Amino acid sequence: MNRMMTLVAFLQAQNCSNLPGSWRHPSTMLDFTTPEYYQRIARTLEDGKIQLAFFDDRLALPDLYTGHHAEAIGAGVRAVKMDPSTILMAMGMATQKLGLGTTYSTTYYEPYHVARVFATMDLMLKGRVAWNIVTSLNSAEALNFGQASHMEHDARYDRADEFMEVVMGHWNTWEDDALILDKAGQFADPAKVHRLDHVGANFKSRGPFSVPRSPQGHPVLIQAGQSGRGQAFAAHWAELVFVIYHNLEAGKQQYAAFKNAVAAAGRDPSQVHIAPACYVIVGGSEDEAQAKRAIIEESARPVDALVLISEVLNYDFGAKGYDEPFSDEELAGFSWHGFRERVVQFSGKKNPTVRDFVEVSGRGTIAEHMVFCGTPKSVADQMEEWFVAPACDGFVLAATHMPGSYEDAVRLVVPELQRRGLFQREYRGNTLRENLGLDIPRATDWHQKRKAAQ
Ligand SMILES: Cc1cc2nc3c(=O)[nH]c(=O)nc-3n(C[C@H](O)[C@H](O)[C@H](O)COP(=O)(O)O)c2cc1C
């Protein structure tokens, strides 16, 4: 079979997409606190045979800029944040095949809890669930969870590695054929239910885990770290990797380097899909697409960028002069290393300023991600170029307005990609793993690997 694109819809359980101005767009619907809003999007995505809808998440409002929430609330910059796992279930009830993923933090949650929530969702949604593993980004999240400060970057990943050992251990507690369901005999085979008994530097978790396996074994694992430490983590654990690539050339190099890192970690690179985030703006003619783009660009305000950069770097950008360079010490403390490194590289400055961070990152505007703008044909040309380069295995489609962005992608771009044989015309199976072309893992393989490693 031809290599097929993986298409992922980037969703937020909030008042805007990851583009803050999207809530101000004239055709955005504002019923984001209702299940209908999310179910409408889910049905559209399933019509388009999109493999996965995925929610990002943060465990705090973005209130680092100016040290108060007034700016974020007033401007509606991610001013609402609901728990995405609950919304995922509402979307799952309105669809049959669409994969559904969400973000949960390894820094602020407990592994047993996360393992149980995701295993249960994966059963209720019949093997369609994915988990985006994040280590979280800022002190506002720490303060919401009773901690004085956010944990240091590499220590967060060390904790995340151990978190994964616990979650995977619990998910592999029940062998695939452990359930017997013989009313006259045994319910399940005790020899096929393995207690974890984990004791480590960060966690103790005994088990046995109380949720049997799902039709896809366990949820698909997503990760998006781009620092050296983040990539090492992703190469070891992730099956779907979200990235931000600055341009096609950088994308080609980083894609090849990451696939090599996966192979070096002893895994099959074809079982790990890489998908950069992008915006798609499509119209019946080039002029129409450009007119749509102008409306989207007009919806951005300068405060959007400052609020969102402060949030992810864990630093108040309002406390610094716009053209004042950051010191080495300040830069070292920034939370999202991959973000910082991109700005250093593409500004060409060892000590960039606030302006450099705003302009190079494009955060808070559509310039943050690649923008594929034009007619269905020219948008498909651009996506095809990235895909065959290869600089990716698919794309994370971010929304400029809701639900119109997803509707445009599904009604206008998907048919053109299908016509070219680049995207599936039908779902390949019922589970997310089948639809991503990922192997279904067996619990016994996990136990054998662990024994061999001991
Ligand atoms: C497409 C995409 C989605 C992301 N979603 C989230 C998210 O929902 N929550 C979060 O805390 N971080 C999110 N991140 C940030 C990463 O998970 C990660 O924290 C960040 O890349 C910092 O890691 P690094 O220092 O290894 O680069 C996302 C990144 C990308 C590229």
The ligand as an ORCA input file, in Angstrom:
! r2SCAN-3c Opt
* xyz 0 1
  C       1.724     20.469     18.396
  C       2.164     20.629     19.826
  C       1.238     20.480     20.856
  C       1.616     20.644     22.185
  N       0.687     20.507     23.156
  C       1.031     20.738     24.451
  C       0.064     20.682     25.471
  O      -1.087     20.390     25.222
  N       0.443     20.951     26.742
  C       1.723     21.255     27.074
  O       2.009     21.491     28.250
  N       2.677     21.306     26.127
  C       2.359     21.075     24.832
  N       3.305     21.154     23.856
  C       4.676     21.403     24.286
  C       5.463     20.105     24.385
  O       4.748     19.065     24.978
  C       6.714     20.276     25.196
  O       6.412     20.618     26.527
  C       7.529     21.346     24.670
  O       7.845     21.026     23.327
  C       8.763     21.506     25.530
  O       9.592     20.414     25.388
  P      11.098     20.623     25.012
  O      11.664     21.548     26.060
  O      11.659     19.226     25.072
  O      11.133     21.237     23.625
  C       2.960     20.986     22.517
  C       3.891     21.126     21.476
  C       3.514     20.957     20.144
  C       4.551     21.115     19.078
*
